[in-house]
Amino acid sequence: MLNIGNLTASQFIQRNMSSQIREITESTERLSSGKRVNTASDDPSSLGSISKIKSDVLSIGKAIQNGAEGKLITQTADSGLKEINNLLARVRELAVQGGSSTLTTADRTTLQVEVDAYLAEINTIASIVKFNTTKLLDGSLDKISLNVGIQKDTNIDISLVKSDSSALGLSGASGVKEFTSGRVTSFNYSSNLAASDIKINGQNALAATLTSNLTSGNNTATALVTAINANTNTHGAEATGFNKLNSAAKSSLSMSNTFTINSNTISVQTSLTDLVTEINQEASGVIATLNSDNTITLSNTTGNDIVIGGSAPTDAGFTAGTYLGYIKLTNVDSSFVKIEAMTKANGYASNSGNIDDLARFGFNEVDSSTVIRSDLVSTNALTTSHDIKINDVDIGASDSASAAAKAIAINAVSSSTNVTASGNNVVTLDINVGEASSAGSDISINGNTINFSSVTNTTETITAINNASIGDIIASANTDGDVELTSASGADIIITHAGTAGVFIDAHTDATGATISVAGSGSSVTFKGQILLTHTAGDVIKISGDDVGELGLQAQASSSASTPGSILSLSSIANSNTALTNIDTAIDTIANTRSKFGATENRIDHRLNDLLNTRNLSNNRLSKLEDADFALETARLTKAQIMSKAASSMLAQANANGEVFLRLIN
């Protein structure tokens, strides 16, 4: 049957021809890109595997880079340790030389100078060996973690070891080993001082609650020494009491009447020398010493009160009164004394103690690295008339009464005192979020009004405060979930409540942990900050003067400190032999540290080999999934081209069949 309504042959050929053209396009695309999968439609089921393998290969590349950095770190550290080992070898040579009995004192002095120089160089190397900005041998970090893998648990830790002469046991470190209080404070402890309120070396200062009446006249310092020593087995510190009192200077002595020392009558004398002799003969519990500046020092080694009275003590340069004693603290193991109040700021669970408790004992807070923390500073600015000295250097005036301003005044003379100061202030707010809308805009901090009306939780409260940009005051949440305001400079924090007291802010505590009443109806509460003092060499800080309370500090110092520098001595054969033992231990320590770095480097090498193998296998797998098979695609292309040409020819033939119809019509 012949018809022209449906040219079936032509349509069939056209469909096949389109299919061949599509195959030619696909093969051409794959051959030109080298990839079997160029679009998602090429192989939807393989897309997930291809994407995962590609990301793994890229991650492996970064892991290999991390490993290479790790090797550089270990090699850098080992290079520094190698030089330290070379210096130790030379120091050992000198120690061997010091074992000779033929050396003179001058020879040994020369050897000691060289030893000290090499130990100083060891300290320098330990401080300058670094990778990028990370110091490797100074003890500032205990490890460096590198992810040498593609999973979160494929880290390799490079342990870092402090390797200066002190860490190697060849040099001493400075610090407070015998800590001396200021004059203790008269106080009736019938209101009870808990055993845990003051901490010495992190342990309770007392063995039991203190309930004694230690007001003036009850030998306060002596009683406190006894209470502290009752718990020495726990905190490891021993307390001793002493007392001293200096008279005013007298160019000549003119006594109009007698006076008393500890209720003992001192008769009229005509010279300072005779007066000192009279005191030593008649006065119980004190020793009198005549000083070169014509002052007289009364002292004892018990800490008992020194009581001056009678008709005319001023004639002898003394002022009537009861003078309480002082306390010295020394750790039994000769380590540095640490004394502090039991507060949250010091890392304890509660504010059971207070820095005021410590101040009554005559102490400032001091940590084991000799950093001293003051009580809250006073509300007075420092003036030139204030008698305040740090390491015997006068402190000048401050611009304001804040801890921040007073720290600046202290730092102005740091070059002379070797002491730097920093301020700090922390205020903790106990808020009731449910009353935020009632508070509205009634509350301001340092004059900045804050709208709390839309606050619904602690986080939003913190955000509202921080958005106000109040100087360097930053709000955050502490571990108890309360809002904490912190000024890193020690600026005053002033909270004003125009509304009813206790609305939204239920309570607040100052930097010492003391609870301060909430003010309302336009009243303000000013929170003062604290000062931290640090010696630039970690050495003794002496605080003296009649007005040190303006800094929130007690007058105190250490009467002894360890001497920084070499503890290796070649001054004798015996000392040289002891030095040999210490040096050998240091050499073993360095060798052990180097072996750890070497082992870590080898571990990194093995990990890198595994990563390289994994990357090769991943690339092979990715190639099988994604790459085009050139032989197959070439064959397909050739076949499709042949078929396409044949289809073109057949289509022409099918179209020629129309001639048959024309002939029939003709």
HELIX and SHEET records of a PDB file:
HELIX    1   1 THR A    8  SER A   33  1                                  26    
HELIX    2   2 ALA A   40  ASP A   42  5                                   3    
HELIX    3   3 PRO A   44  SER A   46  5                                   3    
HELIX    4   4 LEU A   47  GLY A   98  1                                  52    
HELIX    5   5 THR A  105  ILE A  128  1                                  24    
HELIX    6   6 TYR A  189  SER A  191  5                                   3    
HELIX    7   7 THR A  220  ASN A  229  1                                  10    
HELIX    8   8 THR A  232  HIS A  235  1                                   4    
HELIX    9   9 LEU A  272  GLU A  282  1                                  11    
HELIX   10  10 PRO A  313  ALA A  316  5                                   4    
HELIX   11  11 LYS A  344  ASN A  346  5                                   3    
HELIX   12  12 ILE A  355  ARG A  360  1                                   6    
HELIX   13  13 ALA A  403  ASN A  411  1                                   9    
HELIX   14  14 SER A  414  THR A  417  1                                   4    
HELIX   15  15 VAL A  433  GLU A  435  5                                   3    
HELIX   16  16 ALA A  436  ALA A  439  1                                   4    
HELIX   17  17 THR A  458  ASN A  467  1                                  10    
HELIX   18  18 VAL A  548  LEU A  551  5                                   4    
HELIX   19  19 ILE A  573  GLU A  626  1                                  54    
HELIX   20  20 PHE A  630  ALA A  656  1                                  27    
HELIX   21  21 GLY A  658  ILE A  665  1                                   8    
SHEET    1   A 2 LYS A 130  PHE A 131  0                                        
SHEET    2   A 2 THR A 134  LYS A 135 -1                                        
SHEET    1   B 2 LYS A 143  ASN A 147  0                                        
SHEET    2   B 2 ASN A 155  SER A 159 -1                                        
SHEET    1   C 2 SER A 171  GLY A 172  0                                        
SHEET    2   C 2 GLY A 565  SER A 566 -1                                        
SHEET    1   D 6 ILE A 287  LEU A 290  0                                        
SHEET    2   D 6 ILE A 296  ASN A 300 -1                                        
SHEET    3   D 6 ALA A 237  ASN A 246 -1                                        
SHEET    4   D 6 TYR A 326  ASN A 331 -1                                        
SHEET    5   D 6 VAL A 176  THR A 180 -1                                        
SHEET    6   D 6 ALA A 557  ALA A 561 -1                                        
SHEET    1   E 2 PHE A 187  ASN A 188  0                                        
SHEET    2   E 2 ASN A 213  LEU A 214 -1                                        
SHEET    1   F 3 GLN A 203  ASN A 204  0                                        
SHEET    2   F 3 ILE A 198  ILE A 200 -1                                        
SHEET    3   F 3 ILE A 339  ALA A 341 -1                                        
SHEET    1   G 4 ASN A 264  ILE A 266  0                                        
SHEET    2   G 4 PHE A 259  ILE A 261 -1                                        
SHEET    3   G 4 ILE A 306  GLY A 310 -1                                        
SHEET    4   G 4 GLY A 321  TYR A 323 -1                                        
SHEET    1   H 6 GLU A 365  VAL A 366  0                                        
SHEET    2   H 6 ILE A 372  ARG A 373 -1                                        
SHEET    3   H 6 GLN A 530  HIS A 535 -1                                        
SHEET    4   H 6 VAL A 419  ILE A 431 -1                                        
SHEET    5   H 6 VAL A 483  SER A 487 -1                                        
SHEET    6   H 6 ILE A 473  ALA A 477 -1                                        
SHEET    1   I 6 GLU A 365  VAL A 366  0                                        
SHEET    2   I 6 ILE A 372  ARG A 373 -1                                        
SHEET    3   I 6 GLN A 530  HIS A 535 -1                                        
SHEET    4   I 6 VAL A 419  ILE A 431 -1                                        
SHEET    5   I 6 ILE A 505  THR A 509 -1                                        
SHEET    6   I 6 THR A 515  ILE A 516 -1                                        
SHEET    1   J 3 VAL A 393  ASP A 394  0                                        
SHEET    2   J 3 LYS A 389  ILE A 390 -1                                        
SHEET    3   J 3 ILE A 543  SER A 544 -1                                        
SHEET    1   K 4 ASN A 448  ILE A 450  0                                        
SHEET    2   K 4 ILE A 443  ILE A 445 -1                                        
SHEET    3   K 4 ILE A 493  HIS A 497 -1                                        
SHEET    4   K 4 SER A 523  PHE A 527 -1                                        
END                                                                             
